[in-house]
């Protein structure tokens, strides 16, 4: 299975549990006008147990809230973590202490729309790059990934538990998890201040600079609402 993450999503490596063990989370921060969704091609839907999905063209869109898990696969550390090109919030904000909501299931909806617990053993890496390199404040960052892709081995049926609602997908499903906005532009990155307690007071926004030599034209974003192009101010981040 492959899962693409687009928009305001932070990839967090945490030690959770007793005894503690590494877990990889994708935290969808709550932000004005943003919608958190899981999208699949309708051909890959096996069963929507509680009928929470909505057909949009050839896609089925599921609203994301609370904790999102893959119960048959479990959760844990990824096999390969290749996301150094994703900006770390510890370098582009003045936040220091992570909010305890990252350890909560479900988290406070005022902080996170949803938190996805990734199944273990897969490969997490950038997917495509924006057409321009970026800087944060006065600091060059360079090429900025448009999204993050997770590849992980699964069985013939893939079950998602979305805040208590079960959704079964067929083998080979390509999943898009997005936290995006179709109503406004600019300052989206400021919403990442909520990942800290106390909240970060300084968040450097990404600003486009020179053309990225291997950037790709932005595809229309299947955001399960009004499709739009992504921009650099609505990009993934990571912790640490």
Residue, then its C-alpha position, 0 to 999 in steps of 0.5 A: x500500500x502507498x499513502x501520500x500525505x499532502x498539506x499541513x501534516x507533521x511527521x512525528x517520531x515519538x516514544x509511546x507506551x510502557x515500556x516505551x517504543x518508537x512510533x511514527x505519527x502523522x499529525x493533522x493540525x487543526x487550521x481554519x478552512x482546512x479539511x482533513x480527508x482520506x481519499x481513495x479511488x472508488x474501485x479500491x473500496x471493499x466496505x464502508x462499515x458505517x457509510x461515512x464516505x462520500x463519492x466525489x467523481x471517481x473518488x471516495x472521500x472520508x472525513x478524518x477525526x480523532x485517532x486513525x489506525x490500521x488495526x490489522x497491521x499495528x503501529x510502530x517505527x518505520x523501516x526507513x525514514x528519509x525525510x531530512x528535506x522536510x522542514x523540522x519545526x524545531x528549526x523554523x519555529x521557536x517552539x521547544x516542548x511538544x504538546x502532550x496532545x501528541x500522546x492522546x488518543x483521541x487528541x484535543x480537536x482544537x489542536x489536531x483534526x486527526x492523528x494517523x498511527x503509521x504501521x511499522x516497517x515501511x519507507x517514508x520519503x518525499x514525493x515530488x518537489x515544488x517548482x521553486x526552492x524556499x527559504x524560512x526567514x533569512x535562512x535558505x532551505x532549498x527544494x521543498x517536497x510537495x508531499x510525503x509518501x509511505x510505502x508499506x507491505x499489506x495483506x489482501x485487505x487493508x482496514x482503516x479505523x477512523x475514530x471508531x469507523x471501519x473502512x476496508x480497502x482492497x489490495x493495491x489501494x493508493x491512499x491520499x491523506x490531506x489537510x488542505x484549504x481551498x478558500x485562502x492562501x498564505x500564512x498556513x504554516x503559522x498553524x504549526x505553532x499549536x504543536x508546542x506547549x506553550x505555543x511557539x511565538x515565532x513561525x517562519x513561513x516558507x517563501x519561494x525563491x529560485x526555480x527548483x531544477x527538479x521541481x514538477x508541475x503541481x497536480x490538481x489536489x484531490x482534496x475531496x472539496x474544491x480541487x486546487x493546486x498546493x503551494x509552499x505555504x501548505x506543506x508537510x513538516x517534521x519533528x524532530 
